[in-house]
């Protein structure tokens, strides 16, 4: 490539650079257009960075670990009379399995939910 061909090409910003840019925007007190003009950005670039940051934040919240209580065997047997299982996920999804279920169907269901 000759120098004229590379003039308009910008390098990709790192995640840290994007986070810094968004922090600057939030604290600048400037409107979107004024901030973009000052930093040589297009509105669509700023919007794309804001959307990606929001998705990263949502994914971080969704992938956090939650405490699980394991009941003693006697209590678990009393709770599972009839073979029913009830699982409530942090996403609001519920899985209820009645006695006599097919374990293979449950495995398939879990695989599908993990991909969602």
SEMAR-83540 format. One line per field, with one value per residue (C-alpha): residue in three letters; x, y, z; residue number from 1. Coordinates in nm, 3 decimals. Layout:
aa	c(ALA  ...)
u	c(X  ...)
v	c(Y  ...)
w	c(Z  ...)
i	c(NUM  ...)
//
This chain:
aa	c(UNK  UNK  UNK  UNK  UNK  UNK  UNK  UNK  UNK  UNK  UNK  UNK  UNK  UNK  UNK  UNK  UNK  UNK  UNK  UNK  UNK  UNK  UNK  UNK  UNK  UNK  UNK  UNK  UNK  UNK  UNK  UNK  UNK  UNK  UNK  UNK  UNK  UNK  UNK  UNK  UNK  UNK  UNK  UNK  UNK  UNK  UNK  UNK  UNK  UNK  UNK  UNK  UNK  UNK  UNK  UNK  UNK  UNK  UNK  UNK  UNK  UNK  UNK  UNK  UNK  UNK  UNK  UNK  UNK  UNK  UNK  UNK  UNK  UNK  UNK  UNK  UNK  UNK  UNK  UNK  UNK  UNK  UNK  UNK  UNK  UNK  UNK  UNK  UNK  UNK  UNK  UNK  UNK  UNK  UNK  UNK  UNK  UNK  UNK  UNK  UNK  UNK  UNK  UNK  UNK  UNK  UNK  UNK  UNK  UNK  UNK  UNK  UNK  UNK  UNK  UNK)
u	c(0.000  0.119  0.088  -0.231  -0.404  -0.322  -0.411  -0.776  -0.710  -0.735  -0.605  -0.849  -0.888  -0.817  -1.088  -0.903  -0.895  -1.267  -1.344  -1.131  -1.304  -1.648  -1.546  -1.426  -1.756  -1.961  -1.763  -1.717  -2.059  -2.057  -2.332  -2.269  -2.199  -1.969  -1.772  -1.738  -1.621  -1.363  -1.223  -1.255  -1.521  -1.837  -2.164  -2.201  -1.860  -1.949  -2.286  -2.122  -1.874  -2.156  -2.361  -2.063  -1.979  -2.339  -2.329  -1.998  -2.151  -2.465  -2.257  -2.043  -2.354  -2.508  -2.195  -2.139  -2.131  -2.416  -2.406  -2.568  -2.690  -2.661  -2.911  -2.816  -2.913  -3.209  -3.355  -3.302  -3.484  -3.778  -3.787  -3.772  -4.066  -4.221  -3.894  -3.973  -3.698  -3.739  -3.459  -3.495  -3.223  -3.107  -3.240  -3.593  -3.613  -3.756  -3.704  -3.947  -3.906  -4.166  -4.096  -4.026  -3.858  -3.625  -3.266  -3.169  -3.442  -3.319  -2.961  -3.085  -3.286  -2.984  -2.766  -3.022  -3.055  -2.678  -2.660  -2.937)
v	c(0.000  0.349  0.630  0.767  0.429  0.406  0.765  0.693  0.357  0.363  0.094  -0.098  0.032  -0.207  -0.278  -0.064  0.225  0.189  0.183  0.497  0.671  0.588  0.712  1.037  1.074  1.014  1.269  1.526  1.686  1.714  1.600  1.298  1.499  1.748  1.468  1.279  1.593  1.663  1.306  1.245  0.975  0.910  0.881  0.522  0.431  0.579  0.400  0.069  0.102  0.185  -0.116  -0.352  -0.220  -0.276  -0.635  -0.702  -0.574  -0.787  -1.097  -1.036  -1.017  -1.327  -1.540  -1.473  -1.770  -1.824  -2.013  -2.356  -2.539  -2.915  -3.076  -3.374  -3.708  -3.771  -3.426  -3.465  -3.799  -3.647  -3.354  -3.577  -3.802  -3.882  -3.804  -3.438  -3.186  -2.808  -2.579  -2.199  -2.023  -1.665  -1.578  -1.657  -1.988  -2.281  -2.649  -2.891  -3.264  -3.513  -3.865  -4.128  -3.883  -3.996  -3.895  -3.872  -3.613  -3.412  -3.419  -3.291  -3.016  -2.902  -2.894  -2.677  -2.439  -2.404  -2.292  -2.033)
w	c(0.000  -0.069  0.193  0.034  0.071  0.443  0.534  0.613  0.778  1.156  1.384  1.596  1.953  2.239  2.493  2.748  2.500  2.433  2.807  2.857  2.566  2.708  3.055  2.897  2.714  3.030  3.232  2.954  2.982  2.602  2.373  2.152  1.837  2.013  2.180  1.851  1.669  1.941  1.925  1.551  1.593  1.401  1.595  1.475  1.622  1.960  1.953  1.860  2.148  2.392  2.280  2.307  2.654  2.761  2.628  2.809  3.132  3.086  3.010  3.317  3.536  3.375  3.414  3.783  4.016  4.258  4.586  4.591  4.897  4.905  5.137  5.354  5.197  5.432  5.366  4.991  4.987  5.175  4.934  4.626  4.708  4.376  4.194  4.123  4.059  4.050  3.930  3.916  3.718  3.776  3.430  3.551  3.364  3.558  3.500  3.659  3.613  3.734  3.855  3.592  3.353  3.075  3.167  2.797  2.735  3.035  2.899  2.563  2.733  2.937  2.623  2.442  2.737  2.770  2.407  2.448)
i	c(1  2  3  4  5  6  7  8  9  10  11  12  13  14  15  16  17  18  19  20  21  22  23  24  25  26  27  28  29  30  31  32  33  34  35  36  37  38  39  40  41  42  43  44  45  46  47  48  49  50  51  52  53  54  55  56  57  58  59  60  61  62  63  64  65  66  67  68  69  70  71  72  73  74  75  76  77  78  79  80  81  82  83  84  85  86  87  88  89  90  91  92  93  94  95  96  97  98  99  100  101  102  103  104  105  106  107  108  109  110  111  112  113  114  115  116)
//
